[in-house]
Amino acid sequence: MKRKIYLKLLLTLALILSIIPLVSEPADAASVSYMLNKKKVYTYQDYQLKETYEAKFDKNKSKEIERIVTQSSESSGLTCFTDHSCYKEDKKTLSQMVMYAGLIENLTYPVKVNKSWETSMGDIRKITAIKTVKVKAGTFKNVVVVKETRSYDKKEFYIEYYAPNVGLILKEASNEETNYKTTKQIELIKLK
């Protein structure tokens, strides 16, 4: 009798442990996007330049920007916005086109806390948290927090906050310009 109870408990525990990874696995790129949404208009505050700017998808502008920004095969599949930011997202990464540097891997999928990778520029990016973040545009849940440490200055870092199906909502910097104090660089102040 005791043996049957132990066997049932053991089988139940094995079943529970086999289901946990399926339930707790973070969403992947197929179901959640961290790229700017083509249907939204983003207004950002740039604290460094002390100005606001708008980013929205414009099919004609996207082709023009893509042609100006890149001349390589990396440009195929880019989605560009009016603020001249261009992204490429697939099952493995969310990358951003950076002038004179090519595609930089902003996120790698699946999204998991403590996951780290080296960018094509030699910097180290690490997902440090998934949490709720409040910015002027509102409060966003399940925001992926990515810290990038520079290869040439370990004290210098940048933190980017990506909301699911919204994209970049906040960017902070800690560098020589900020006296190595974490300071807001860019913040989403309006989303429509």
SVG drawing of the C-alpha trace seen along z (x, -y; Angstrom):
<svg xmlns="http://www.w3.org/2000/svg" viewBox="-3 -71 43 73">
<polyline fill="none" stroke="black" stroke-width="0.4" points="0.0,0.0 2.8,-2.4 4.6,-1.5 1.7,-2.5 1.3,-5.8 5.1,-6.6 4.9,-5.5 1.9,-7.8 3.6,-10.7 6.8,-10.1 4.8,-10.0 2.9,-13.2 6.1,-15.0 7.7,-13.9 4.7,-15.1 4.8,-18.5 8.5,-18.9 8.1,-18.1 5.3,-20.7 7.1,-23.6 9.5,-24.5 6.6,-24.6 4.6,-27.0 7.4,-29.2 9.3,-29.5 9.4,-33.2 7.7,-34.2 9.8,-34.0 10.1,-36.2 7.3,-34.3 4.7,-35.4 6.1,-38.7 8.0,-41.4 10.4,-43.9 10.7,-46.0 8.9,-49.3 5.3,-48.7 4.7,-49.8 1.1,-50.9 2.1,-53.2 3.6,-56.7 6.3,-57.1 7.4,-60.4 10.7,-60.3 12.4,-62.8 16.2,-62.9 17.7,-64.3 21.1,-64.5 20.1,-66.7 17.3,-68.4 14.7,-67.8 11.7,-65.6 11.3,-63.6 8.8,-61.4 9.3,-57.9 6.7,-56.3 6.8,-53.8 6.4,-55.2 6.7,-52.7 8.2,-55.2 10.5,-56.8 11.5,-53.3 12.8,-52.4 14.6,-55.8 16.2,-55.5 17.2,-51.9 18.9,-53.0 20.8,-55.8 21.7,-53.9 23.0,-50.8 24.6,-49.5 25.0,-45.9 23.1,-42.7 22.5,-43.2 19.9,-45.8 17.5,-43.2 14.5,-42.9 15.0,-46.1 12.1,-48.0 12.9,-51.8 11.2,-54.6 11.2,-58.4 13.7,-58.9 16.2,-57.0 16.2,-53.9 16.2,-50.7 15.5,-47.3 15.6,-43.7 13.8,-41.0 13.8,-37.3 13.4,-34.1 17.0,-34.6 17.5,-38.3 16.3,-41.9 19.1,-43.9 19.5,-47.6 21.3,-49.0 24.1,-51.4 25.8,-53.7 29.4,-52.5 28.9,-49.5 26.3,-47.3 23.7,-45.3 24.1,-45.3 22.2,-42.6 20.0,-44.4 18.3,-41.3 18.7,-37.5 15.8,-35.1 14.5,-33.4 14.5,-36.1 15.9,-34.8 17.3,-36.7 21.1,-36.4 21.5,-35.5 24.4,-37.4 26.1,-37.7 28.9,-39.6 27.8,-42.1 29.5,-42.5 31.3,-45.5 32.8,-43.4 30.6,-44.8 28.8,-42.5 25.0,-42.7 23.1,-40.9 19.4,-40.6 19.4,-41.6 15.7,-41.6 12.1,-41.3 10.0,-43.7 7.3,-46.4 8.7,-49.9 7.0,-53.3 7.9,-56.0 6.1,-59.2 4.2,-57.3 2.8,-54.9 3.5,-51.7 4.7,-48.7 4.7,-45.1 7.2,-42.3 9.8,-44.8 13.2,-43.2 16.1,-45.1 19.4,-44.8 22.7,-46.1 25.5,-46.7 29.1,-47.0 31.7,-48.6 34.7,-46.4 37.1,-49.4 35.8,-50.8 34.3,-48.4 32.9,-51.3 30.8,-52.5 27.5,-50.9 24.1,-51.5 20.7,-50.1 17.9,-49.6 14.3,-48.8 12.2,-46.9 8.4,-46.5 6.7,-43.6 4.9,-44.6 6.1,-48.2 9.9,-48.3 12.4,-50.6 10.8,-52.7 13.8,-53.9 17.6,-54.1 20.0,-55.1 23.7,-55.7 26.6,-55.7 29.7,-57.0 32.4,-59.7 29.8,-62.4 27.5,-61.5 30.4,-61.2 29.6,-57.4 26.2,-58.1 23.2,-56.3 21.3,-59.0 18.3,-58.9 19.3,-59.4 16.0,-58.6 12.5,-58.1 9.2,-57.3 6.9,-60.1 3.9,-59.5 2.6,-56.5 -0.4,-56.6"/>
</svg>
